[in-house]
Amino acid sequence: MESKTIKRNLYRVLRKTGVKKEDISLDASFHDDLHFDTTDWTIFTYYLESIFKVNVKDESLKNLHSVSDTLILLRETV
């Protein structure tokens, strides 16, 4: 999948999680900037796996601290 498409679909996943468009940036932290809680992580994981047709392991999710971390993970797995 093309890098531009991955980024666009990742932003789509974040929007489905309830993140405002203006809050999304590559350096946005899930905890500090996007204020993710347990429910947000569940929704994020569901849409991430369904849109990208991947299975993300729990240990991989624990290593995601920012939007750019997720982009790197997706580039490696998609």
Secondary structure as GFF3:
##gff-version 3
##sequence-region A 1 78
A	DSSP	alpha_helix	3	16	.	.	.	ID=ss1
A	DSSP	three_ten_helix	21	23	.	.	.	ID=ss2
A	DSSP	alpha_helix	38	52	.	.	.	ID=ss3
A	DSSP	alpha_helix	58	62	.	.	.	ID=ss4
A	DSSP	alpha_helix	67	77	.	.	.	ID=ss5
###
